[in-house]
Amino acid sequence: MSIKKFVARLSLAAAACLTAQTPPTAYTITESGGAPGATTTIYRSGAKALMVYNTPAQGGAPASRTFSLYDLA
């Protein structure tokens, strides 16, 4: 195999690896929070991310939901 063909194949393989490494720009993640029953959900679409914190009622405290919108651009 000639050097030119080898370099061409190597560059094609490298390009394929680079495009495969691009992270998604739209996704949803839900995880357990610090308090029992609390959850955090992150919604992402492009450069915008919305975080929703849900805390269930505990003792005399009512349930709460907090929204935070982030512009990542």
C-alpha positions in Angstrom: 0.0 0.0 0.0 1.3 3.4 -0.9 1.8 6.2 1.6 -0.9 8.3 -0.1 -3.5 5.6 0.2 -2.5 4.9 3.8 -2.8 8.6 4.7 -6.1 8.9 2.9 -7.5 5.9 4.8 -6.2 7.2 8.1 -7.8 10.6 7.5 -11.1 8.9 6.7 -10.9 6.8 9.8 -10.1 9.9 11.9 -13.0 11.9 10.4 -15.4 9.0 11.2 -14.2 9.0 14.8 -14.5 12.8 15.2 -18.1 12.8 14.0 -19.0 9.9 16.3 -17.7 11.9 19.3 -20.3 14.8 18.8 -22.5 14.9 21.9 -26.3 15.0 21.4 -27.9 18.4 21.7 -31.4 17.2 22.8 -31.8 14.9 25.8 -33.6 14.4 29.2 -31.9 13.3 32.4 -33.7 12.4 35.6 -31.9 11.7 38.9 -32.8 11.3 42.6 -32.3 14.4 44.7 -30.8 14.9 48.1 -34.1 14.6 50.1 -36.1 11.3 50.1 -38.4 11.3 47.1 -36.8 14.5 45.5 -35.9 14.5 41.9 -34.0 16.7 39.4 -34.9 16.5 35.7 -32.8 18.2 33.1 -34.3 18.9 29.6 -31.8 20.0 26.9 -32.6 21.2 23.5 -29.7 22.9 21.6 -28.3 25.8 23.6 -31.2 25.8 26.1 -31.4 23.7 29.3 -34.3 23.5 31.7 -33.8 22.1 35.2 -36.8 21.1 37.3 -36.4 20.3 41.0 -39.2 18.4 42.6 -39.4 18.0 46.4 -42.3 16.1 48.0 -44.2 17.3 51.1 -42.3 16.5 54.3 -43.6 17.1 57.8 -45.3 20.5 57.7 -43.5 21.7 54.5 -45.5 21.5 51.3 -44.3 20.0 48.1 -42.3 22.3 45.9 -41.2 22.5 42.2 -38.5 24.9 41.0 -37.7 25.7 37.4 -34.3 27.1 36.2 -33.8 28.0 32.5 -30.2 28.3 31.2 -29.0 29.6 27.9 -25.7 27.8 27.2 -24.7 29.8 24.2 
